[in-house]
Every structure is written in C-alpha cells, then in structure tokens.
Amino acid sequence: RAEDRRPPGTAYLVNYYQEGVINFWSPWYDGGLDGGPIPGADYEVNLDKDEQTVTHSTIDNNETVQNGIISRLIARITR
C-alpha cells in the first residue's frame, strides 16, 4: 500500500507521487501500487495530474523527481 502519513520526526516532507491506472491492460498499470497526497506535506506533486508519466517501479529513478527533491533540499540548507 501507499504511504499515507507523514513519517514521525520529519521536519520537511516532499511528496512526489503517481496515481496510476486501474486498467489491467494499460502499459501504466502497476498492480494498484498507487500513491497520493499526504496530509501535512510541505510540497507535493502528482506526476500523473495531466497524463501518466511514471509507475511504482520508475518513480524513484525519474529525473524530474530526483531534481525536484535535490533542488528543494539545497534551497533549505543554511550557508
């Protein structure tokens, strides 16, 4: 199941997720391993808002996700 809570002790939460599809024959079908909004997240992006772009298996290595997380963390570092 998708994580649907803010992890305890998290100071800043970025949540990139995909909603997925329920059509078994779709190339985007990922067995129901879909994400969603997390209450209290500081920043959220539904990568499938306009069209399907990732699956449960590809979201971690997605360039948009990695760059988005890195840029948000760098912006929070005190120099």
PDB file with SEQRES, HELIX, SHEET and CRYST1 records, atoms N, CA, C and O in Angstrom:
SEQRES   1 A   79  ARG ALA GLU ASP ARG ARG PRO PRO GLY THR ALA TYR LEU          
SEQRES   2 A   79  VAL ASN TYR TYR GLN GLU GLY VAL ILE ASN PHE TRP SER          
SEQRES   3 A   79  PRO TRP TYR ASP GLY GLY LEU ASP GLY GLY PRO ILE PRO          
SEQRES   4 A   79  GLY ALA ASP TYR GLU VAL ASN LEU ASP LYS ASP GLU GLN          
SEQRES   5 A   79  THR VAL THR HIS SER THR ILE ASP ASN ASN GLU THR VAL          
SEQRES   6 A   79  GLN ASN GLY ILE ILE SER ARG LEU ILE ALA ARG ILE THR          
SEQRES   7 A   79  ARG                                                          
HELIX    1 AA1 GLU A   63  ARG A   76  1                                  14    
SHEET    1 AA1 2 VAL A  14  TYR A  17  0                                        
SHEET    2 AA1 2 TYR A  43  ASN A  46  1                                        
CRYST1    1.000    1.000    1.000  90.00  90.00  90.00 P 1           1          
ATOM      1  N   ARG A   1       0.822  -1.189   0.000  1.00  0.00           N  
ATOM      2  CA  ARG A   1       0.000   0.000   0.000  1.00  0.00           C  
ATOM      3  C   ARG A   1       0.865   1.251   0.000  1.00  0.00           C  
ATOM      4  O   ARG A   1       2.022   1.229   0.420  1.00  0.00           O  
ATOM      5  N   ALA A   2       0.289   2.318  -0.471  1.00  0.00           N  
ATOM      6  CA  ALA A   2       0.998   3.589  -0.499  1.00  0.00           C  
ATOM      7  C   ALA A   2       1.133   4.144   0.914  1.00  0.00           C  
ATOM      8  O   ALA A   2       0.252   3.964   1.755  1.00  0.00           O  
ATOM      9  N   GLU A   3       2.238   4.812   1.154  1.00  0.00           N  
ATOM     10  CA  GLU A   3       2.418   5.523   2.428  1.00  0.00           C  
ATOM     11  C   GLU A   3       1.466   6.708   2.431  1.00  0.00           C  
ATOM     12  O   GLU A   3       1.441   7.484   1.475  1.00  0.00           O  
ATOM     13  N   ASP A   4       0.692   6.857   3.480  1.00  0.00           N  
ATOM     14  CA  ASP A   4      -0.289   7.944   3.506  1.00  0.00           C  
ATOM     15  C   ASP A   4      -0.196   8.781   4.781  1.00  0.00           C  
ATOM     16  O   ASP A   4      -1.170   9.409   5.196  1.00  0.00           O  
ATOM     17  N   ARG A   5       0.969   8.781   5.387  1.00  0.00           N  
ATOM     18  CA  ARG A   5       1.160   9.590   6.591  1.00  0.00           C  
ATOM     19  C   ARG A   5       2.536  10.240   6.534  1.00  0.00           C  
ATOM     20  O   ARG A   5       3.437   9.775   5.835  1.00  0.00           O  
ATOM     21  N   ARG A   6       2.671  11.310   7.276  1.00  0.00           N  
ATOM     22  CA  ARG A   6       3.966  11.970   7.386  1.00  0.00           C  
ATOM     23  C   ARG A   6       4.820  11.146   8.347  1.00  0.00           C  
ATOM     24  O   ARG A   6       4.386  10.884   9.469  1.00  0.00           O  
ATOM     25  N   PRO A   7       6.011  10.734   7.946  1.00  0.00           N  
ATOM     26  CA  PRO A   7       6.855   9.937   8.846  1.00  0.00           C  
ATOM     27  C   PRO A   7       7.154  10.711  10.136  1.00  0.00           C  
ATOM     28  O   PRO A   7       7.420  11.912  10.089  1.00  0.00           O  
ATOM     29  N   PRO A   8       7.113  10.030  11.282  1.00  0.00           N  
ATOM     30  CA  PRO A   8       7.382  10.700  12.562  1.00  0.00           C  
ATOM     31  C   PRO A   8       8.750  11.380  12.563  1.00  0.00           C  
ATOM     32  O   PRO A   8       9.732  10.817  12.080  1.00  0.00           O  
ATOM     33  N   GLY A   9       8.805  12.589  13.108  1.00  0.00           N  
ATOM     34  CA  GLY A   9      10.066  13.310  13.223  1.00  0.00           C  
ATOM     35  C   GLY A   9      10.516  14.008  11.953  1.00  0.00           C  
ATOM     36  O   GLY A   9      11.592  14.606  11.934  1.00  0.00           O  
ATOM     37  N   THR A  10       9.728  13.949  10.898  1.00  0.00           N  
ATOM     38  CA  THR A  10      10.102  14.580   9.643  1.00  0.00           C  
ATOM     39  C   THR A  10       9.945  16.087   9.758  1.00  0.00           C  
ATOM     40  O   THR A  10       8.865  16.581  10.084  1.00  0.00           O  
ATOM     41  N   ALA A  11      11.029  16.820   9.489  1.00  0.00           N  
ATOM     42  CA  ALA A  11      10.980  18.277   9.579  1.00  0.00           C  
ATOM     43  C   ALA A  11      10.460  18.902   8.288  1.00  0.00           C  
ATOM     44  O   ALA A  11       9.854  19.973   8.326  1.00  0.00           O  
ATOM     45  N   TYR A  12      10.685  18.258   7.155  1.00  0.00           N  
ATOM     46  CA  TYR A  12      10.270  18.799   5.859  1.00  0.00           C  
ATOM     47  C   TYR A  12       9.960  17.620   4.954  1.00  0.00           C  
ATOM     48  O   TYR A  12      10.799  16.738   4.766  1.00  0.00           O  
ATOM     49  N   LEU A  13       8.766  17.602   4.396  1.00  0.00           N  
ATOM     50  CA  LEU A  13       8.348  16.456   3.586  1.00  0.00           C  
ATOM     51  C   LEU A  13       8.006  16.881   2.167  1.00  0.00           C  
ATOM     52  O   LEU A  13       7.117  17.703   1.948  1.00  0.00           O  
ATOM     53  N   VAL A  14       8.727  16.306   1.201  1.00  0.00           N  
ATOM     54  CA  VAL A  14       8.429  16.467  -0.213  1.00  0.00           C  
ATOM     55  C   VAL A  14       7.806  15.156  -0.676  1.00  0.00           C  
ATOM     56  O   VAL A  14       8.391  14.091  -0.482  1.00  0.00           O  
ATOM     57  N   ASN A  15       6.631  15.222  -1.283  1.00  0.00           N  
ATOM     58  CA  ASN A  15       5.912  14.023  -1.703  1.00  0.00           C  
ATOM     59  C   ASN A  15       5.637  14.079  -3.202  1.00  0.00           C  
ATOM     60  O   ASN A  15       4.755  14.810  -3.654  1.00  0.00           O  
ATOM     61  N   TYR A  16       6.396  13.303  -3.964  1.00  0.00           N  
ATOM     62  CA  TYR A  16       6.118  13.106  -5.376  1.00  0.00           C  
ATOM     63  C   TYR A  16       5.392  11.777  -5.475  1.00  0.00           C  
ATOM     64  O   TYR A  16       5.849  10.779  -4.919  1.00  0.00           O  
ATOM     65  N   TYR A  17       4.280  11.752  -6.167  1.00  0.00           N  
ATOM     66  CA  TYR A  17       3.527  10.501  -6.256  1.00  0.00           C  
ATOM     67  C   TYR A  17       2.872  10.352  -7.621  1.00  0.00           C  
ATOM     68  O   TYR A  17       2.759  11.308  -8.388  1.00  0.00           O  
ATOM     69  N   GLN A  18       2.448   9.131  -7.900  1.00  0.00           N  
ATOM     70  CA  GLN A  18       1.698   8.842  -9.111  1.00  0.00           C  
ATOM     71  C   GLN A  18       0.411   8.167  -8.699  1.00  0.00           C  
ATOM     72  O   GLN A  18       0.392   7.354  -7.776  1.00  0.00           O  
ATOM     73  N   GLU A  19      -0.667   8.507  -9.388  1.00  0.00           N  
ATOM     74  CA  GLU A  19      -1.959   7.922  -9.056  1.00  0.00           C  
ATOM     75  C   GLU A  19      -2.173   6.581  -9.736  1.00  0.00           C  
ATOM     76  O   GLU A  19      -2.922   5.742  -9.236  1.00  0.00           O  
ATOM     77  N   GLY A  20      -1.529   6.376 -10.860  1.00  0.00           N  
ATOM     78  CA  GLY A  20      -1.670   5.102 -11.555  1.00  0.00           C  
ATOM     79  C   GLY A  20      -3.001   4.968 -12.264  1.00  0.00           C  
ATOM     80  O   GLY A  20      -3.803   5.901 -12.303  1.00  0.00           O  
ATOM     81  N   VAL A  21      -3.220   3.795 -12.820  1.00  0.00           N  
ATOM     82  CA  VAL A  21      -4.461   3.491 -13.541  1.00  0.00           C  
ATOM     83  C   VAL A  21      -4.992   2.156 -13.049  1.00  0.00           C  
ATOM     84  O   VAL A  21      -4.248   1.350 -12.491  1.00  0.00           O  
ATOM     85  N   ILE A  22      -6.279   1.928 -13.256  1.00  0.00           N  
ATOM     86  CA  ILE A  22      -6.870   0.667 -12.817  1.00  0.00           C  
ATOM     87  C   ILE A  22      -7.091  -0.305 -13.974  1.00  0.00           C  
ATOM     88  O   ILE A  22      -7.510  -1.441 -13.750  1.00  0.00           O  
ATOM     89  N   ASN A  23      -6.819   0.121 -15.196  1.00  0.00           N  
ATOM     90  CA  ASN A  23      -6.980  -0.726 -16.368  1.00  0.00           C  
ATOM     91  C   ASN A  23      -5.815  -1.715 -16.461  1.00  0.00           C  
ATOM     92  O   ASN A  23      -4.681  -1.314 -16.724  1.00  0.00           O  
ATOM     93  N   PHE A  24      -6.085  -2.985 -16.249  1.00  0.00           N  
ATOM     94  CA  PHE A  24      -5.064  -4.033 -16.256  1.00  0.00           C  
ATOM     95  C   PHE A  24      -4.270  -4.063 -17.556  1.00  0.00           C  
ATOM     96  O   PHE A  24      -3.094  -4.427 -17.541  1.00  0.00           O  
ATOM     97  N   TRP A  25      -4.869  -3.695 -18.665  1.00  0.00           N  
ATOM     98  CA  TRP A  25      -4.208  -3.781 -19.973  1.00  0.00           C  
ATOM     99  C   TRP A  25      -3.390  -2.541 -20.309  1.00  0.00           C  
ATOM    100  O   TRP A  25      -2.700  -2.522 -21.328  1.00  0.00           O  
ATOM    101  N   SER A  26      -3.451  -1.518 -19.485  1.00  0.00           N  
ATOM    102  CA  SER A  26      -2.688  -0.299 -19.739  1.00  0.00           C  
ATOM    103  C   SER A  26      -1.196  -0.543 -19.480  1.00  0.00           C  
ATOM    104  O   SER A  26      -0.847  -1.274 -18.553  1.00  0.00           O  
ATOM    105  N   PRO A  27      -0.311   0.061 -20.291  1.00  0.00           N  
ATOM    106  CA  PRO A  27       1.126  -0.074 -20.017  1.00  0.00           C  
ATOM    107  C   PRO A  27       1.532   0.596 -18.714  1.00  0.00           C  
ATOM    108  O   PRO A  27       2.631   0.354 -18.215  1.00  0.00           O  
ATOM    109  N   TRP A  28       0.659   1.440 -18.148  1.00  0.00           N  
ATOM    110  CA  TRP A  28       0.944   2.145 -16.904  1.00  0.00           C  
ATOM    111  C   TRP A  28       0.411   1.410 -15.686  1.00  0.00           C  
ATOM    112  O   TRP A  28       0.619   1.866 -14.561  1.00  0.00           O  
ATOM    113  N   TYR A  29      -0.269   0.289 -15.875  1.00  0.00           N  
ATOM    114  CA  TYR A  29      -0.836  -0.456 -14.752  1.00  0.00           C  
ATOM    115  C   TYR A  29       0.304  -0.956 -13.861  1.00  0.00           C  
ATOM    116  O   TYR A  29       1.253  -1.567 -14.352  1.00  0.00           O  
ATOM    117  N   ASP A  30       0.213  -0.700 -12.571  1.00  0.00           N  
ATOM    118  CA  ASP A  30       1.282  -1.104 -11.649  1.00  0.00           C  
ATOM    119  C   ASP A  30       0.757  -1.930 -10.475  1.00  0.00           C  
ATOM    120  O   ASP A  30       1.324  -1.904  -9.382  1.00  0.00           O  
ATOM    121  N   GLY A  31      -0.311  -2.650 -10.709  1.00  0.00           N  
ATOM    122  CA  GLY A  31      -0.822  -3.548  -9.687  1.00  0.00           C  
ATOM    123  C   GLY A  31      -1.483  -2.846  -8.511  1.00  0.00           C  
ATOM    124  O   GLY A  31      -1.593  -3.418  -7.427  1.00  0.00           O  
ATOM    125  N   GLY A  32      -1.916  -1.629  -8.715  1.00  0.00           N  
ATOM    126  CA  GLY A  32      -2.582  -0.906  -7.640  1.00  0.00           C  
ATOM    127  C   GLY A  32      -1.643  -0.240  -6.648  1.00  0.00           C  
ATOM    128  O   GLY A  32      -2.094   0.242  -5.609  1.00  0.00           O  
ATOM    129  N   LEU A  33      -0.345  -0.201  -6.941  1.00  0.00           N  
ATOM    130  CA  LEU A  33       0.631   0.417  -6.040  1.00  0.00           C  
ATOM    131  C   LEU A  33       0.704   1.911  -6.326  1.00  0.00           C  
ATOM    132  O   LEU A  33       1.717   2.423  -6.804  1.00  0.00           O  
ATOM    133  N   ASP A  34      -0.372   2.582  -6.029  1.00  0.00           N  
ATOM    134  CA  ASP A  34      -0.502   3.985  -6.359  1.00  0.00           C  
ATOM    135  C   ASP A  34      -0.298   4.858  -5.131  1.00  0.00           C  
ATOM    136  O   ASP A  34      -0.603   4.455  -4.008  1.00  0.00           O  
ATOM    137  N   GLY A  35       0.220   6.054  -5.359  1.00  0.00           N  
ATOM    138  CA  GLY A  35       0.432   6.998  -4.277  1.00  0.00           C  
ATOM    139  C   GLY A  35      -0.682   8.020  -4.206  1.00  0.00           C  
ATOM    140  O   GLY A  35      -1.678   7.932  -4.923  1.00  0.00           O  
ATOM    141  N   GLY A  36      -0.494   8.983  -3.336  1.00  0.00           N  
ATOM    142  CA  GLY A  36      -1.479  10.043  -3.200  1.00  0.00           C  
ATOM    143  C   GLY A  36      -0.981  11.118  -2.265  1.00  0.00           C  
ATOM    144  O   GLY A  36       0.136  11.040  -1.753  1.00  0.00           O  
ATOM    145  N   PRO A  37      -1.810  12.125  -2.043  1.00  0.00           N  
ATOM    146  CA  PRO A  37      -1.434  13.210  -1.146  1.00  0.00           C  
ATOM    147  C   PRO A  37      -1.195  12.710   0.275  1.00  0.00           C  
ATOM    148  O   PRO A  37      -1.796  11.725   0.705  1.00  0.00           O  
ATOM    149  N   ILE A  38      -0.317  13.392   0.996  1.00  0.00           N  
ATOM    150  CA  ILE A  38      -0.043  13.078   2.398  1.00  0.00           C  
ATOM    151  C   ILE A  38      -0.383  14.317   3.220  1.00  0.00           C  
ATOM    152  O   ILE A  38       0.200  15.380   3.003  1.00  0.00           O  
ATOM    153  N   PRO A  39      -1.308  14.196   4.149  1.00  0.00           N  
ATOM    154  CA  PRO A  39      -1.650  15.352   4.978  1.00  0.00           C  
ATOM    155  C   PRO A  39      -0.413  15.924   5.675  1.00  0.00           C  
ATOM    156  O   PRO A  39       0.355  15.190   6.297  1.00  0.00           O  
ATOM    157  N   GLY A  40      -0.233  17.228   5.565  1.00  0.00           N  
ATOM    158  CA  GLY A  40       0.889  17.887   6.218  1.00  0.00           C  
ATOM    159  C   GLY A  40       2.161  17.948   5.405  1.00  0.00           C  
ATOM    160  O   GLY A  40       3.172  18.456   5.889  1.00  0.00           O  
ATOM    161  N   ALA A  41       2.141  17.440   4.168  1.00  0.00           N  
ATOM    162  CA  ALA A  41       3.341  17.528   3.333  1.00  0.00           C  
ATOM    163  C   ALA A  41       3.646  18.989   3.041  1.00  0.00           C  
ATOM    164  O   ALA A  41       2.734  19.792   2.839  1.00  0.00           O  
ATOM    165  N   ASP A  42       4.929  19.331   3.018  1.00  0.00           N  
ATOM    166  CA  ASP A  42       5.336  20.703   2.729  1.00  0.00           C  
ATOM    167  C   ASP A  42       5.276  21.020   1.242  1.00  0.00           C  
ATOM    168  O   ASP A  42       5.075  22.171   0.854  1.00  0.00           O  
ATOM    169  N   TYR A  43       5.450  20.006   0.419  1.00  0.00           N  
ATOM    170  CA  TYR A  43       5.406  20.191  -1.033  1.00  0.00           C  
ATOM    171  C   TYR A  43       4.978  18.871  -1.651  1.00  0.00           C  
ATOM    172  O   TYR A  43       5.509  17.817  -1.301  1.00  0.00           O  
ATOM    173  N   GLU A  44       4.013  18.925  -2.574  1.00  0.00           N  
ATOM    174  CA  GLU A  44       3.531  17.705  -3.218  1.00  0.00           C  
ATOM    175  C   GLU A  44       3.385  17.906  -4.717  1.00  0.00           C  
ATOM    176  O   GLU A  44       3.044  18.989  -5.191  1.00  0.00           O  
ATOM    177  N   VAL A  45       3.653  16.831  -5.449  1.00  0.00           N  
ATOM    178  CA  VAL A  45       3.472  16.836  -6.896  1.00  0.00           C  
ATOM    179  C   VAL A  45       2.847  15.512  -7.300  1.00  0.00           C  
ATOM    180  O   VAL A  45       3.374  14.443  -6.991  1.00  0.00           O  
ATOM    181  N   ASN A  46       1.721  15.594  -7.993  1.00  0.00           N  
ATOM    182  CA  ASN A  46       1.115  14.418  -8.606  1.00  0.00           C  
ATOM    183  C   ASN A  46       1.659  14.361 -10.026  1.00  0.00           C  
ATOM    184  O   ASN A  46       1.238  15.138 -10.883  1.00  0.00           O  
ATOM    185  N   LEU A  47       2.584  13.452 -10.280  1.00  0.00           N  
ATOM    186  CA  LEU A  47       3.221  13.371 -11.597  1.00  0.00           C  
ATOM    187  C   LEU A  47       2.264  12.935 -12.688  1.00  0.00           C  
ATOM    188  O   LEU A  47       2.577  13.066 -13.872  1.00  0.00           O  
ATOM    189  N   ASP A  48       1.112  12.422 -12.316  1.00  0.00           N  
ATOM    190  CA  ASP A  48       0.148  11.955 -13.309  1.00  0.00           C  
ATOM    191  C   ASP A  48      -1.026  12.912 -13.477  1.00  0.00           C  
ATOM    192  O   ASP A  48      -2.032  12.551 -14.088  1.00  0.00           O  
ATOM    193  N   LYS A  49      -0.914  14.127 -12.943  1.00  0.00           N  
ATOM    194  CA  LYS A  49      -2.037  15.055 -12.985  1.00  0.00           C  
ATOM    195  C   LYS A  49      -2.536  15.296 -14.404  1.00  0.00           C  
ATOM    196  O   LYS A  49      -3.740  15.248 -14.656  1.00  0.00           O  
ATOM    197  N   ASP A  50      -1.624  15.553 -15.326  1.00  0.00           N  
ATOM    198  CA  ASP A  50      -2.036  15.831 -16.693  1.00  0.00           C  
ATOM    199  C   ASP A  50      -2.010  14.597 -17.594  1.00  0.00           C  
ATOM    200  O   ASP A  50      -2.856  14.451 -18.477  1.00  0.00           O  
ATOM    201  N   GLU A  51      -1.065  13.734 -17.376  1.00  0.00           N  
ATOM    202  CA  GLU A  51      -1.009  12.455 -18.096  1.00  0.00           C  
ATOM    203  C   GLU A  51      -0.072  11.515 -17.349  1.00  0.00           C  
ATOM    204  O   GLU A  51       0.817  11.958 -16.621  1.00  0.00           O  
ATOM    205  N   GLN A  52      -0.273  10.242 -17.531  1.00  0.00           N  
ATOM    206  CA  GLN A  52       0.536   9.238 -16.839  1.00  0.00           C  
ATOM    207  C   GLN A  52       1.989   9.368 -17.272  1.00  0.00           C  
ATOM    208  O   GLN A  52       2.282   9.399 -18.467  1.00  0.00           O  
ATOM    209  N   THR A  53       2.904   9.446 -16.303  1.00  0.00           N  
ATOM    210  CA  THR A  53       4.317   9.593 -16.645  1.00  0.00           C  
ATOM    211  C   THR A  53       5.221   8.578 -15.962  1.00  0.00           C  
ATOM    212  O   THR A  53       6.310   8.297 -16.462  1.00  0.00           O  
ATOM    213  N   VAL A  54       4.801   8.024 -14.839  1.00  0.00           N  
ATOM    214  CA  VAL A  54       5.643   7.102 -14.091  1.00  0.00           C  
ATOM    215  C   VAL A  54       4.799   5.971 -13.512  1.00  0.00           C  
ATOM    216  O   VAL A  54       3.571   6.041 -13.478  1.00  0.00           O  
ATOM    217  N   THR A  55       5.487   4.936 -13.061  1.00  0.00           N  
ATOM    218  CA  THR A  55       4.829   3.832 -12.358  1.00  0.00           C  
ATOM    219  C   THR A  55       5.522   3.656 -11.011  1.00  0.00           C  
ATOM    220  O   THR A  55       6.494   4.346 -10.703  1.00  0.00           O  
ATOM    221  N   HIS A  56       5.015   2.740 -10.230  1.00  0.00           N  
ATOM    222  CA  HIS A  56       5.613   2.430  -8.934  1.00  0.00           C  
ATOM    223  C   HIS A  56       7.078   2.029  -9.100  1.00  0.00           C  
ATOM    224  O   HIS A  56       7.906   2.315  -8.236  1.00  0.00           O  
ATOM    225  N   SER A  57       7.390   1.374 -10.201  1.00  0.00           N  
ATOM    226  CA  SER A  57       8.755   0.887 -10.438  1.00  0.00           C  
ATOM    227  C   SER A  57       9.699   1.947 -10.987  1.00  0.00           C  
ATOM    228  O   SER A  57      10.915   1.790 -10.878  1.00  0.00           O  
ATOM    229  N   THR A  58       9.177   3.025 -11.577  1.00  0.00           N  
ATOM    230  CA  THR A  58      10.048   4.003 -12.216  1.00  0.00           C  
ATOM    231  C   THR A  58      10.117   5.354 -11.504  1.00  0.00           C  
ATOM    232  O   THR A  58      10.961   6.178 -11.855  1.00  0.00           O  
ATOM    233  N   ILE A  59       9.266   5.601 -10.528  1.00  0.00           N  
ATOM    234  CA  ILE A  59       9.207   6.930  -9.913  1.00  0.00           C  
ATOM    235  C   ILE A  59      10.507   7.291  -9.188  1.00  0.00           C  
ATOM    236  O   ILE A  59      10.915   8.452  -9.225  1.00  0.00           O  
ATOM    237  N   ASP A  60      11.163   6.342  -8.536  1.00  0.00           N  
ATOM    238  CA  ASP A  60      12.372   6.642  -7.770  1.00  0.00           C  
ATOM    239  C   ASP A  60      13.526   7.131  -8.644  1.00  0.00           C  
ATOM    240  O   ASP A  60      14.321   7.963  -8.206  1.00  0.00           O  
ATOM    241  N   ASN A  61      13.625   6.628  -9.861  1.00  0.00           N  
ATOM    242  CA  ASN A  61      14.723   6.999 -10.749  1.00  0.00           C  
ATOM    243  C   ASN A  61      14.333   8.066 -11.763  1.00  0.00           C  
ATOM    244  O   ASN A  61      15.118   8.381 -12.658  1.00  0.00           O  
ATOM    245  N   ASN A  62      13.140   8.622 -11.638  1.00  0.00           N  
ATOM    246  CA  ASN A  62      12.664   9.637 -12.559  1.00  0.00           C  
ATOM    247  C   ASN A  62      13.455  10.935 -12.377  1.00  0.00           C  
ATOM    248  O   ASN A  62      13.593  11.424 -11.256  1.00  0.00           O  
ATOM    249  N   GLU A  63      13.969  11.488 -13.462  1.00  0.00           N  
ATOM    250  CA  GLU A  63      14.812  12.684 -13.402  1.00  0.00           C  
ATOM    251  C   GLU A  63      14.063  13.881 -12.800  1.00  0.00           C  
ATOM    252  O   GLU A  63      14.647  14.646 -12.032  1.00  0.00           O  
ATOM    253  N   THR A  64      12.807  14.046 -13.131  1.00  0.00           N  
ATOM    254  CA  THR A  64      12.010  15.141 -12.572  1.00  0.00           C  
ATOM    255  C   THR A  64      11.921  15.029 -11.058  1.00  0.00           C  
ATOM    256  O   THR A  64      12.059  16.023 -10.345  1.00  0.00           O  
ATOM    257  N   VAL A  65      11.692  13.823 -10.574  1.00  0.00           N  
ATOM    258  CA  VAL A  65      11.586  13.598  -9.129  1.00  0.00           C  
ATOM    259  C   VAL A  65      12.924  13.866  -8.447  1.00  0.00           C  
ATOM    260  O   VAL A  65      12.976  14.600  -7.460  1.00  0.00           O  
ATOM    261  N   GLN A  66      13.989  13.289  -8.950  1.00  0.00           N  
ATOM    262  CA  GLN A  66      15.302  13.472  -8.326  1.00  0.00           C  
ATOM    263  C   GLN A  66      15.728  14.932  -8.306  1.00  0.00           C  
ATOM    264  O   GLN A  66      16.187  15.431  -7.278  1.00  0.00           O  
ATOM    265  N   ASN A  67      15.581  15.624  -9.434  1.00  0.00           N  
ATOM    266  CA  ASN A  67      15.960  17.037  -9.488  1.00  0.00           C  
ATOM    267  C   ASN A  67      15.084  17.894  -8.585  1.00  0.00           C  
ATOM    268  O   ASN A  67      15.573  18.836  -7.963  1.00  0.00           O  
ATOM    269  N   GLY A  68      13.805  17.579  -8.508  1.00  0.00           N  
ATOM    270  CA  GLY A  68      12.903  18.327  -7.653  1.00  0.00           C  
ATOM    271  C   GLY A  68      13.242  18.182  -6.181  1.00  0.00           C  
ATOM    272  O   GLY A  68      13.220  19.164  -5.439  1.00  0.00           O  
ATOM    273  N   ILE A  69      13.551  16.981  -5.757  1.00  0.00           N  
ATOM    274  CA  ILE A  69      13.916  16.756  -4.357  1.00  0.00           C  
ATOM    275  C   ILE A  69      15.229  17.452  -4.028  1.00  0.00           C  
ATOM    276  O   ILE A  69      15.333  18.140  -3.013  1.00  0.00           O  
ATOM    277  N   ILE A  70      16.230  17.275  -4.882  1.00  0.00           N  
ATOM    278  CA  ILE A  70      17.546  17.886  -4.648  1.00  0.00           C  
ATOM    279  C   ILE A  70      17.442  19.408  -4.585  1.00  0.00           C  
ATOM    280  O   ILE A  70      18.014  20.028  -3.689  1.00  0.00           O  
ATOM    281  N   SER A  71      16.722  20.013  -5.522  1.00  0.00           N  
ATOM    282  CA  SER A  71      16.623  21.480  -5.532  1.00  0.00           C  
ATOM    283  C   SER A  71      15.896  22.003  -4.296  1.00  0.00           C  
ATOM    284  O   SER A  71      16.250  23.068  -3.789  1.00  0.00           O  
ATOM    285  N   ARG A  72      14.906  21.295  -3.807  1.00  0.00           N  
ATOM    286  CA  ARG A  72      14.190  21.725  -2.600  1.00  0.00           C  
ATOM    287  C   ARG A  72      15.072  21.566  -1.358  1.00  0.00           C  
ATOM    288  O   ARG A  72      15.010  22.397  -0.452  1.00  0.00           O  
ATOM    289  N   LEU A  73      15.881  20.524  -1.305  1.00  0.00           N  
ATOM    290  CA  LEU A  73      16.775  20.342  -0.156  1.00  0.00           C  
ATOM    291  C   LEU A  73      17.888  21.397  -0.159  1.00  0.00           C  
ATOM    292  O   LEU A  73      18.206  21.967   0.885  1.00  0.00           O  
ATOM    293  N   ILE A  74      18.472  21.654  -1.316  1.00  0.00           N  
ATOM    294  CA  ILE A  74      19.530  22.663  -1.419  1.00  0.00           C  
ATOM    295  C   ILE A  74      19.004  24.031  -0.990  1.00  0.00           C  
ATOM    296  O   ILE A  74      19.706  24.781  -0.312  1.00  0.00           O  
ATOM    297  N   ALA A  75      17.782  24.355  -1.379  1.00  0.00           N  
ATOM    298  CA  ALA A  75      17.193  25.649  -1.026  1.00  0.00           C  
ATOM    299  C   ALA A  75      17.008  25.802   0.489  1.00  0.00           C  
ATOM    300  O   ALA A  75      16.923  26.927   0.982  1.00  0.00           O  
ATOM    301  N   ARG A  76      16.944  24.708   1.223  1.00  0.00           N  
ATOM    302  CA  ARG A  76      16.713  24.739   2.666  1.00  0.00           C  
ATOM    303  C   ARG A  76      18.020  24.720   3.474  1.00  0.00           C  
ATOM    304  O   ARG A  76      17.990  24.869   4.695  1.00  0.00           O  
ATOM    305  N   ILE A  77      19.150  24.541   2.811  1.00  0.00           N  
ATOM    306  CA  ILE A  77      20.436  24.491   3.509  1.00  0.00           C  
ATOM    307  C   ILE A  77      20.896  25.896   3.834  1.00  0.00           C  
ATOM    308  O   ILE A  77      20.929  26.767   2.965  1.00  0.00           O  
ATOM    309  N   THR A  78      21.251  26.110   5.092  1.00  0.00           N  
ATOM    310  CA  THR A  78      21.795  27.397   5.517  1.00  0.00           C  
ATOM    311  C   THR A  78      23.262  27.451   5.147  1.00  0.00           C  
ATOM    312  O   THR A  78      24.033  26.551   5.479  1.00  0.00           O  
ATOM    313  N   ARG A  79      23.640  28.515   4.454  1.00  0.00           N  
ATOM    314  CA  ARG A  79      25.042  28.648   4.037  1.00  0.00           C  
ATOM    315  C   ARG A  79      25.714  29.736   4.821  1.00  0.00           C  
ATOM    316  O   ARG A  79      26.898  30.003   4.617  1.00  0.00           O  
TER     317      ARG A  79                                                      
END                                                                             
